[in-house]
Structures are given as C-alpha cells and as structure tokens.
C-alpha cells in the first residue's frame, strides 16, 4: 500500500461546469505503477469511444510517477488524450518542472474534461482550483508572453509550472504543442489543439506537499547510488556538454541524417548546425529538468542588431536539440545557423510541434518544386530549400490557416498529400510525421508499430546500429526485440523516468525505488506489468479505429538507401505481420 494518499489523489476538472473534485484512486499506483500505466486507465475511463478529439468529451490526463520528486532523472509528466492528429492514442511526455509541481500540489494525476464557453486558464494551487478568465490572453500568438502574464498574477514562484498553448493550439492545428516553463514541451500528437478546443489557454500548478517514503535511511542510500550512477553515466558526458545535437555529425557521417525530405541522407550543411558549432558560437546556457544532474537542455543566445540603431542589439534565448535541427534544419536544407535559430524561435512561439512542422514543410517544398502546388496555394511564399525566412512565413500561415492549402498542412503531411498528391514522398507513420533517423529497417518499423509512432517508443534505430549493421535478424526476432524494449519503457514511463536514464534504472533498481514508495514489485514482476500497460494502450488505439492493415512505409524510405543499405519492403511487411500476431497472442 502507498505510505499515504498523495499519489492516489486524482484531481478531476470539468471545464463545462467550472467545478473540480478529488477522487482517491490508489489502485492506479498499487497496480499500474503510475505515469503511463495510470494515464491509460484514466483515459479509457474518461474518454468515450468514438468521441471527437476536438469535442468536449475528449479528456486530458496528466499523470506523474512514484519516483517524481524523489529520485534523479525522474521529472517527466505523461499526458494522454485522444489525438486529433491520428484519431487514436495521443501520448506525450514533458520534462521541466511540471511533474514535481503536480506532485507537490498533492496529486498523482489530473483529468480535465468538458469545454469552457469562454477562454480560461486553470490555476491549481494545492487544494485550491480556480477558473481564471483568459479572454485577454486568447489570440496571443507568443506562448512566452502568455506565461509572463500568468506569472505576474499567480502565486507559487519557484515551485509552479505553467503549461500553455500558442496560436496553433487556438486554431486547431492537429500537431499543436503545449509549452511548459520556457523550453520544455508536450510536443507530439496535438495536445495543444485539444487545449484549444476546450478554450483552455493554460494550466498553472503549484503546491507545497511533502513526499513520504517508507524508510528514510534506505531512501538516502538509494538516492546517492542513483545520483552517482547518473553523474558517472555516458549520458552525462554525452548530453551535458553538447546536448542531443551531439548526434548530428555522427548520424550525418554514417548516412542516416534525413535531408531535404529524405531525398538524401547526408547534409552538406551539417557542420554549421552541429552541436559542436552551435556550442562554440551560440551556446548561452545549459538548463536541467527538476531533479536532473545532466542539464541536456541547451540554449542559444542569438544576438541581432536593430536595423536603425547602431550598437544596439536584441539577444534572443532559443532552445535547440537534435530533433529540431533535423526537422527544421537538414530536412529543409537550412544550414545558416542564424536562420535556423530564427525559424526555431518562430515555431516555438507559435507552439507547433517542430518535428511535424519540419516534415510538413519539407513535403510542401518538394510539392512546390514539382508543380503540385503553386504560389496561388502558398500565398506568394516561394518555398525553397535553405530559405529560412520563407519557412517562417509558411509556419505562421499554418498556424493561421488562411486558405485550403494551409488548412491541409495544418492537418499533417498525410492529409496534405491526399489532397494535392505526392503521397510517395509524404513521410508519416500511422499519421505521425517521421522522426530524424534513417538508420535502417528497425528504425522505420519502430515508427510504424510504436504506440505513439515515435523514435522514443522502442529505439529501433539502436537495433540498426548495434545489431543489423553486422548481422541479420529474422522478422520474428526483430518484432520480439521491438516489443520487448517498448514494454520495458512502459515501466520506466510509469515511474515517469527520462529515457536517457534507462541504463541507470535496471529492474532491480526500479524494484527498490517502488518499494520505498510502498509499491511492492519484484524485478521479475516488472516486464509483465509493462506488457499489460502496452496492451492497454493498443486496446485504446484499436477501439478508436487503429488498424495494422492501414500502416504503410512511405515509398521514399524504400527509395533512399539507409546507413546500412536499402530497406527491403517485403522484410518490413513480414515483420509487421509478426508484431500484429504477437500483439494478438495472450
């Protein structure tokens, strides 16, 4: 049993009725650990089958884990909802301070339902829940400005988290994101659009609850052990110095960096936008999520002169990471670091998912080149590889959706290609745009079968680089490897642990962590729990219309050789059938 009911408290909010209440649900943590495990149970309960993702019946679930606020690198909040982008499971993880704020407010999860008749933001301060009028915030395109206004009006400085949308969420872009603090996001699958459909501009959370453990001496011993492992880990060295952009040059060297809509796999401008180059010329600061020693978040300081004021400069602080450099850099042929940073800043302020935005704009550029669309559709924006300023204008148009072309782009690359053609070079998997790894078949199969169609689901790219580069795997073995890794990650994300820490939190360590929270699972109990959570997620996907039969590998992926050679479409299809069979087996 839990040592107290802090984790088992679930805050329910009805935006339609403007009321909030707490229900005690210790089963979500005793049985399902928390985080992802708790969130999928709550989503199944709160989200009616077949509901409109942008209707009031859709639910937003935010859940944290038993390690939140207690152990290093355990600072993720899990968001679950029905995705307006894919029509089935929406799941996004966000670092920063949000998880600790929810836990310190005295909750293990929050469920937001209904829709307000006027713009609002939620202010949750411990047991107090306020529905603040946000009419003056609605229409603010800059998500940073929204946070500044809320900070001026709400208590909890130093403890609170502010989750908010930009213009893209208000207008219902299906891949709009939610920004927390300043540089973290619920990025993929359209949580921002769900916020917008509910007239929910933001949620701010703060509190001062304590977090009990069953044995303080054992807790301190285990904390010190995990902290030392984290500081001494390869992740610390790799991601503290350069952050995830450390991956740009190695992936470029092996021919795995998708470039110009995956027509190429090596970017001639990679050196200028690499982690090394950005750190040397632009790095302004490093910041960390709460309770994390790694500080992988790298912030560029972009200094630009005012046009008519000599010796006066504007300095913008702009977050960058590998996925952003891939999607808005190499995929678009943008090699000018200043132009890239300005584009990143534009997408950030609009609160668009950067990966989907980059892939959508890459498709649009190729479609423009091929004459499938003209300046009439683009409203005079001449999309061209490397032209960051044209992409900034196009991103603004995606958020505002002034015509049918930009409305199609605002629904994703599959939707745009279905209207204007170019399906063979539309890079999406189950409706979600391609992540930045063209390492081989395991990566692309991972994108196809992952519950979120994400590179973080099962790390197929790692199998390509560690196994398939030297030897072959049978379809059965590859399917089993992908599912095994994804099911273990359900355990980690139920504790709300960052996946960078997956080598630190092995089965024995996870069992000890849970024990100190009063949740008793032995090391051998954990993978079956992960499997049960994974099956629950797929049960929701299937309930909402997902089908293995509808999955396709984009033709461009087969046409462009990966880092380990051309991808065999027949092998991919056979492995896909193996995954489907294994998911059906009990």
FIGU-150169 format. One record per residue (C-alpha): residue in one letter; x, y, z. Coordinates in pm, whole numbers, plus 50000, padded with zeros to 5 digits. Layout:
! FIGU-150169
 code     X     Y     Z
    A     X     Y     Z
...
***
This chain:
! FIGU-150169
 code     X     Y     Z
    X 50000 50000 50000
    X 50105 50360 49943
    X 50252 50526 50256
    X 49987 50797 50219
    X 49728 50900 49964
    X 49930 51171 49786
    X 49986 50964 49473
    X 49639 50815 49482
    X 49466 51154 49469
    X 49328 51233 49124
    X 49207 51586 49055
    X 48910 51595 48817
    X 48819 51920 48643
    X 48501 51985 48445
    X 48551 52292 48226
    X 48187 52300 48119
    X 48051 52318 48472
    X 48354 52505 48613
    X 48394 52262 48900
    X 48670 52042 49039
    X 48683 51748 49279
    X 48924 51484 49405
    X 48884 51108 49384
    X 49108 50861 49567
    X 49248 50602 49328
    X 49541 50416 49494
    X 49478 50126 49252
    X 49631 50332 48971
    X 49965 50319 49151
    X 49944 49996 49351
    X 49864 49803 49033
    X 49972 50022 48741
    X 50272 50199 48899
    X 50165 50550 48787
    X 50261 50769 48491
    X 50180 50590 48167
    X 50014 50298 48345
    X 49782 50524 48542
    X 49717 50756 48248
    X 49591 50489 48008
    X 49350 50356 48269
    X 49214 50705 48334
    X 49189 50780 47962
    X 48990 50464 47894
    X 48750 50561 48172
    X 48715 50930 48087
    X 48721 50932 47705
    X 48406 50787 47542
    X 48459 50553 47248
    X 48446 50730 46914
    X 48440 51081 47060
    X 48552 51381 46857
    X 48916 51457 46955
    X 48829 51827 46938
    X 48497 51788 47116
    X 48415 51837 47484
    X 48404 51462 47554
    X 48776 51418 47491
    X 48979 51406 47813
    X 49323 51538 47902
    X 49505 51318 48152
    X 49824 51436 48321
    X 49999 51178 48539
    X 50322 51154 48737
    X 50502 50861 48895
    X 50614 50733 49235
    X 50972 50842 49171
    X 50867 51201 49088
    X 51029 51444 49328
    X 51230 51169 49494
    X 51496 51045 49255
    X 51726 51187 48985
    X 51612 51200 48621
    X 51252 51127 48719
    X 51086 51451 48615
    X 50851 51359 48331
    X 50479 51429 48320
    X 50280 51192 48099
    X 49992 51343 47902
    X 49730 51119 47741
    X 49433 51217 47526
    X 49265 51118 47204
    X 49487 51262 46932
    X 49334 51497 46674
    X 49639 51418 46458
    X 49599 51039 46432
    X 49247 50984 46563
    X 49360 50735 46827
    X 49603 50739 47119
    X 49772 51067 47195
    X 50061 51041 47439
    X 50330 51296 47508
    X 50594 51328 47782
    X 50728 51657 47914
    X 51014 51738 48146
    X 51090 52066 48319
    X 50907 52131 48646
    X 50554 52014 48562
    X 50576 51669 48723
    X 50722 51795 49051
    X 50464 52076 49062
    X 50174 51832 49021
    X 50318 51603 49289
    X 50385 51891 49528
    X 50029 52013 49473
    X 49923 51681 49624
    X 49815 51483 49318
    X 49924 51178 49128
    X 49712 51266 48825
    X 49477 51525 48682
    X 49184 51467 48444
    X 49039 51763 48252
    X 48707 51719 48072
    X 48440 51930 47905
    X 48488 52264 47730
    X 48457 52619 47852
    X 48226 52871 47688
    X 48491 53142 47724
    X 48871 53127 47724
    X 49005 53024 48065
    X 49319 52912 48234
    X 49326 52675 48531
    X 49514 52779 48842
    X 49575 52481 49071
    X 49741 52575 49400
    X 49728 52271 49624
    X 49364 52207 49712
    X 49253 52536 49556
    X 49138 52525 49193
    X 49048 52848 49016
    X 48897 52906 48673
    X 49052 53234 48555
    X 48912 53427 48261
    X 49170 53420 47980
    X 48990 53631 47721
    X 49275 53883 47719
    X 49526 53602 47662
    X 49332 53442 47378
    X 49484 53542 47045
    X 49832 53594 47186
    X 50046 53410 46934
    X 50355 53408 47154
    X 50339 53131 47414
    X 50620 53303 47608
    X 50408 53616 47655
    X 50120 53409 47790
    X 50348 53265 48059
    X 50482 53607 48154
    X 50130 53740 48209
    X 50030 53441 48423
    X 50349 53467 48630
    X 50254 53822 48721
    X 49915 53714 48853
    X 49964 53376 49021
    X 50148 53271 49340
    X 50397 52986 49371
    X 50712 53140 49223
    X 50992 52885 49214
    X 50751 52595 49261
    X 50489 52632 48990
    X 50463 52503 48637
    X 50283 52689 48359
    X 50156 52478 48070
    X 50018 52687 47784
    X 49936 52696 47415
    X 50018 52941 47138
    X 49826 53044 46830
    X 49850 52699 46670
    X 49652 52543 46955
    X 49383 52809 46935
    X 49327 52749 46562
    X 49324 52370 46597
    X 49644 52272 46416
    X 49635 51897 46471
    X 50001 51888 46580
    X 49996 52195 46804
    X 50204 52154 47118
    X 50182 52266 47481
    X 50481 52454 47622
    X 50584 52425 47986
    X 50816 52657 48171
    X 51017 52806 47882
    X 51192 52528 47695
    X 51001 52202 47751
    X 50701 52070 47561
    X 50423 51820 47526
    X 50524 51818 47163
    X 50374 51545 46953
    X 50023 51437 46854
    X 49831 51758 46916
    X 49770 51817 47287
    X 49777 52190 47209
    X 49480 52152 46974
    X 49286 51967 47247
    X 49359 52254 47488
    X 49241 52500 47224
    X 48919 52309 47153
    X 48834 52336 47524
    X 48912 52712 47529
    X 49185 52620 47777
    X 49474 52861 47729
    X 49690 52733 48013
    X 49721 52533 48334
    X 49938 52654 48618
    X 50010 52421 48910
    X 50189 52474 49240
    X 50192 52331 49592
    X 50396 52254 49900
    X 50306 51896 49988
    X 50572 51668 50131
    X 50652 51332 49974
    X 50684 51047 50224
    X 50898 50735 50187
    X 50880 50410 50381
    X 51241 50415 50507
    X 51442 50740 50509
    X 51779 50571 50560
    X 51728 50330 50270
    X 51596 50617 50061
    X 51909 50825 50115
    X 52135 50531 50035
    X 51949 50453 49713
    X 51929 50820 49613
    X 52306 50860 49647
    X 52365 50542 49450
    X 52141 50651 49162
    X 52280 51005 49162
    X 52638 50874 49136
    X 52539 50642 48852
    X 52374 50933 48672
    X 52675 51163 48710
    X 52917 50888 48603
    X 52698 50766 48315
    X 52773 50805 47942
    X 52452 51012 47919
    X 52603 51273 48150
    X 52911 51327 47937
    X 52731 51293 47605
    X 52434 51515 47675
    X 52571 51769 47924
    X 52843 51907 47701
    X 52665 51926 47366
    X 52312 51805 47435
    X 52129 51586 47187
    X 52278 51787 46893
    X 52585 51574 46961
    X 52408 51326 46731
    X 52412 51548 46421
    X 52764 51477 46293
    X 52774 51102 46374
    X 52441 51040 46200
    X 52548 51256 45907
    X 52875 51064 45878
    X 52704 50724 45852
    X 52439 50850 45609
    X 52145 50839 45848
    X 52053 51210 45873
    X 51735 51271 45670
    X 51798 51566 45439
    X 51571 51762 45203
    X 51267 51543 45260
    X 51484 51228 45270
    X 51599 51266 44912
    X 51944 51249 45071
    X 52088 51105 45392
    X 52385 51336 45444
    X 52358 51712 45481
    X 52627 51931 45329
    X 52549 52198 45589
    X 52566 51967 45892
    X 52892 52113 46017
    X 52744 52462 46050
    X 52443 52349 46256
    X 52607 52068 46452
    X 52613 52052 46828
    X 52980 52144 46823
    X 52930 52453 46605
    X 52627 52579 46795
    X 52804 52530 47129
    X 53113 52714 47011
    X 52937 53013 46857
    X 52593 53042 47017
    X 52561 52849 47344
    X 52427 53086 47609
    X 52337 52849 47891
    X 52251 52494 47989
    X 51948 52414 48199
    X 51812 52098 48354
    X 51474 51949 48431
    X 51388 51932 48801
    X 51598 51675 48991
    X 51828 51605 48695
    X 52207 51650 48707
    X 52258 51613 48331
    X 52130 51953 48208
    X 52083 51839 47848
    X 51877 52146 47753
    X 52099 52380 47551
    X 52000 52741 47489
    X 52147 52954 47213
    X 52198 53327 47252
    X 52120 53487 46917
    X 52244 53848 46906
    X 52096 54058 46627
    X 52142 54432 46558
    X 51849 54669 46545
    X 51822 54793 46184
    X 51839 55165 46257
    X 52016 55180 46593
    X 52394 55140 46579
    X 52545 54931 46859
    X 52203 54825 46986
    X 52134 54453 46982
    X 51848 54223 47063
    X 51950 53896 47228
    X 51707 53606 47196
    X 51747 53287 47400
    X 51644 52993 47181
    X 51636 52625 47274
    X 51781 52375 47028
    X 51817 51997 47021
    X 51876 51719 46771
    X 51514 51674 46666
    X 51477 52047 46597
    X 51799 52061 46395
    X 51686 51759 46193
    X 51329 51873 46127
    X 51387 52245 46068
    X 51748 52218 45955
    X 51859 51922 45744
    X 51506 51826 45630
    X 51462 52178 45493
    X 51822 52228 45380
    X 51867 52517 45626
    X 52240 52543 45704
    X 52266 52906 45815
    X 52272 52882 46197
    X 52120 53227 46244
    X 51836 53147 46005
    X 51782 52811 46170
    X 51763 52965 46518
    X 51515 53228 46399
    X 51299 52953 46248
    X 51317 52750 46569
    X 51209 53057 46764
    X 50915 53119 46531
    X 50788 52761 46559
    X 50840 52768 46936
    X 50639 53086 46986
    X 50352 52957 46773
    X 50366 52634 46982
    X 50378 52399 46685
    X 50534 52056 46711
    X 50869 52112 46543
    X 50910 51760 46402
    X 50571 51755 46230
    X 50617 52114 46111
    X 50954 52038 45953
    X 50832 51725 45775
    X 50518 51903 45652
    X 50724 52193 45516
    X 50971 51952 45351
    X 50683 51782 45168
    X 50541 52122 45073
    X 50878 52235 44933
    X 50907 51927 44714
    X 50543 51960 44607
    X 50614 52323 44512
    X 50923 52218 44315
    X 50724 51954 44126
    X 50440 52193 44043
    X 50180 52013 44256
    X 50117 52343 44430
    X 50184 52698 44313
    X 50226 53042 44463
    X 49849 53073 44450
    X 49823 52800 44712
    X 50126 52918 44912
    X 50000 53278 44908
    X 50318 53405 44747
    X 50560 53213 44970
    X 50827 53068 44740
    X 50924 52757 44932
    X 51286 52670 44861
    X 51546 52453 45031
    X 51752 52651 45277
    X 51528 52959 45278
    X 51455 53001 45649
    X 51263 53325 45602
    X 51012 53160 45365
    X 50965 52876 45612
    X 50900 53127 45891
    X 50622 53282 45683
    X 50480 52941 45598
    X 50481 52836 45967
    X 50282 53146 46052
    X 50033 53060 45779
    X 49999 52705 45910
    X 49903 52848 46248
    X 49656 53097 46100
    X 49521 52867 45819
    X 49418 53145 45576
    X 49332 52911 45285
    X 49267 52547 45193
    X 49635 52470 45133
    X 49748 52581 45478
    X 49443 52418 45636
    X 49558 52092 45477
    X 49915 52144 45603
    X 49770 52209 45948
    X 49629 51853 45945
    X 49963 51689 45868
    X 50155 51557 45573
    X 49922 51261 45504
    X 49624 51494 45475
    X 49808 51741 45252
    X 49933 51465 45019
    X 49586 51312 44994
    X 49457 51645 44859
    X 49748 51768 44643
    X 49934 51447 44554
    X 50287 51344 44638
    X 50191 51052 44863
    X 50513 50873 44767
    X 50724 51137 44941
    X 50490 51210 45234
    X 50684 51091 45537
    X 50439 50979 45806
    X 50374 50662 46008
    X 50024 50594 46133
    X 49956 50962 46070
    X 50252 51095 46271
    X 50543 51259 46089
    X 50885 51094 46064
    X 51148 51131 46338
    X 51508 51203 46243
    X 51664 50860 46198
    X 51719 50678 45867
    X 51941 50409 46016
    X 51771 50102 45872
    X 51458 49883 45883
    X 51433 49859 46262
    X 51400 50235 46299
    X 51118 50259 46047
    X 50941 49953 46182
    X 50968 50108 46525
    X 50798 50424 46396
    X 50522 50213 46240
    X 50436 49989 46534
    X 50519 50211 46830
    X 50211 50313 47023
    X 50300 50679 46956
    X 50472 50616 46619
    X 50777 50774 46780
    X 51152 50711 46789
    X 51122 50706 47168
    X 50882 50412 47172
    X 51127 50129 47111
    X 51459 50268 46986
    X 51462 50071 46663
    X 51747 50292 46542
    X 51963 50140 46816
    X 51896 49789 46683
    X 52001 49907 46337
    X 52330 50044 46466
    X 52415 49774 46718
    X 52284 49459 46551
    X 52165 49491 46192
    X 52477 49675 46077
    X 52674 49350 46126
    X 52418 49071 46110
    X 52067 48989 46003
    X 51765 48928 46224
    X 51461 48723 46137
    X 51127 48906 46127
    X 51024 48719 46444
    X 51338 48819 46631
    X 51313 49183 46526
    X 50944 49201 46619
    X 51023 49049 46958
    X 51311 49293 47018
    X 51096 49595 46937
    X 50808 49481 47157
    X 51033 49384 47448
    X 51200 49726 47451
    X 50871 49913 47420
    X 50716 49715 47704
    X 51009 49786 47933
    X 50977 50155 47851
    X 50617 50140 47976
    X 50759 50062 48320
    X 51007 50349 48304
    X 50746 50597 48185
    X 50507 50478 48455
    X 50767 50581 48711
    X 50799 50897 48496
    X 51171 50841 48438
    X 51354 51008 48150
    X 51458 50754 47886
    X 51811 50895 47896
    X 51827 50718 48233
    X 51718 50377 48103
    X 52064 50226 48160
    X 52065 50357 48518
    X 51724 50227 48622
    X 51753 49850 48572
    X 51490 49605 48702
    X 51646 49569 49046
    X 51683 49946 49092
    X 51325 50007 48979
    X 51201 49745 49226
    X 51388 49917 49510
    X 51256 50260 49407
    X 50899 50132 49407
    X 50946 49964 49744
    X 51039 50295 49905
    X 50709 50436 49778
    X 50518 50145 49929
    X 50465 49966 49596
    X 50598 49613 49618
    X 50701 49459 49286
    X 50998 49228 49246
    X 51233 49261 48947
    X 51062 48970 48770
    X 50719 49133 48809
    X 50803 49442 48610
    X 50810 49333 48245
    X 50463 49167 48272
    X 50332 49499 48405
    X 50493 49676 48110
    X 50328 49430 47873
    X 49988 49486 48037
    X 50024 49864 48002
    X 50135 49829 47640
    X 49836 49609 47561
    X 49604 49860 47729
    X 49741 50135 47505
    X 49686 49922 47196
    X 49338 49833 47318
    X 49257 50204 47318
    X 49415 50252 46974
    X 49214 49965 46825
    X 48899 50089 46995
    X 48947 50424 46822
    X 49000 50285 46473
    X 49369 50198 46451
    X 49448 49904 46222
    X 49774 49730 46135
    X 49635 49689 45783
    X 49640 50066 45734
    X 50008 50104 45822
    X 50233 50184 45529
    X 50600 50252 45486
    X 50648 50570 45280
    X 50787 50489 44935
    X 51062 50747 44979
    X 51200 50536 45268
    X 51239 50239 45033
    X 51387 50451 44753
    X 51659 50617 44964
    X 51929 50382 45098
    X 51974 50392 45475
    X 52302 50383 45668
    X 52307 50002 45634
    X 52175 49982 45280
    X 51841 49973 45102
    X 51540 49871 45308
    X 51361 49556 45194
    X 50988 49627 45181
    X 50900 49257 45195
    X 51105 49214 45515
    X 50928 49513 45670
    X 50586 49373 45585
    X 50671 49030 45726
    X 50800 49184 46049
    X 50486 49395 46071
    X 50276 49079 46047
    X 50486 48924 46325
    X 50420 49221 46552
    X 50049 49202 46480
    X 50047 48829 46560
    X 50241 48880 46884
    X 50002 49155 46989
    X 49710 48917 46929
    X 49870 48633 47129
    X 49797 48613 47501
***
